[in-house]
Amino acid sequence: MNTDTFQSLQDWLHGRHYDISQQGDQLILTRNGKTMAVVTPPDRYQVSAVDMTFNEWVEFNKCLRNIRHYLSAK
């Protein structure tokens, strides 16, 4: 998976039913309109929703991992 651009990251996340937006330096990860996490570069993660099944948690962590890859590629 190529996360070198914001658009490629957005496309990958959409395939997993997540959305991402930028507000200043922060990246806001949402799912079904609910904020799931706020990522503040370089390494601050504020998780907003922790009521998930194990499989949802695995997918959520994949999303955070790829956001981190995107930030490190910038």
C-alpha positions as CSV (number, residue, x, y, z in Angstrom):
1,M,0.0,0.0,0.0
2,N,1.3,3.4,-1.0
3,T,0.6,6.2,1.6
4,D,2.9,8.8,0.1
5,T,0.1,11.2,-0.6
6,F,-2.8,12.3,1.5
7,Q,-5.2,11.2,-1.4
8,S,-3.8,7.7,-1.4
9,L,-4.2,7.5,2.4
10,Q,-7.7,8.8,2.1
11,D,-8.6,6.2,-0.6
12,W,-7.1,3.4,1.5
13,L,-9.1,4.5,4.6
14,H,-12.3,4.9,2.6
15,G,-12.0,1.2,1.6
16,R,-12.1,0.4,5.3
17,H,-15.1,2.7,6.0
18,Y,-13.0,5.4,7.6
19,D,-12.6,9.0,6.7
20,I,-9.7,11.4,7.4
21,S,-9.6,15.2,7.4
22,Q,-7.0,17.8,8.2
23,Q,-7.4,20.6,10.7
24,G,-4.2,22.5,10.9
25,D,-1.5,20.0,11.7
26,Q,-3.9,17.5,13.1
27,L,-5.4,14.5,11.3
28,I,-8.9,13.6,12.3
29,L,-9.9,9.9,11.8
30,T,-13.7,9.3,11.7
31,R,-16.0,6.4,11.1
32,N,-19.7,6.9,10.4
33,G,-19.4,10.6,11.4
34,K,-17.9,9.8,14.8
35,T,-14.4,10.9,15.7
36,M,-12.3,7.9,16.4
37,A,-8.8,9.5,16.8
38,V,-7.0,12.8,16.6
39,V,-3.4,12.4,15.4
40,T,-1.0,15.3,16.1
41,P,2.4,15.0,14.4
42,P,4.9,13.8,15.1
43,D,3.7,11.2,17.6
44,R,0.6,12.2,19.6
45,Y,-2.5,10.0,19.3
46,Q,-5.8,10.8,21.1
47,V,-8.2,7.9,20.8
48,S,-11.8,8.9,21.3
49,A,-13.7,5.6,20.9
50,V,-12.6,2.3,22.5
51,D,-15.8,0.3,22.5
52,M,-14.9,-2.0,19.6
53,T,-14.9,-5.7,18.8
54,F,-11.5,-7.3,18.4
55,N,-11.7,-7.3,14.6
56,E,-12.7,-3.6,14.7
57,W,-9.7,-2.9,16.9
58,V,-7.4,-4.7,14.5
59,E,-8.7,-2.6,11.6
60,F,-8.5,0.6,13.6
61,N,-4.8,-0.1,14.5
62,K,-4.1,-0.7,10.8
63,C,-5.5,2.7,10.1
64,L,-3.3,4.3,12.7
65,R,-0.2,2.4,11.4
66,N,-0.8,3.7,7.9
67,I,-1.4,7.3,9.1
68,R,2.0,7.0,10.8
69,H,3.6,5.8,7.6
70,Y,2.1,8.7,5.7
71,L,3.4,11.2,8.3
72,S,6.9,9.7,8.2
73,A,6.9,9.9,4.4
74,K,6.1,13.6,4.4
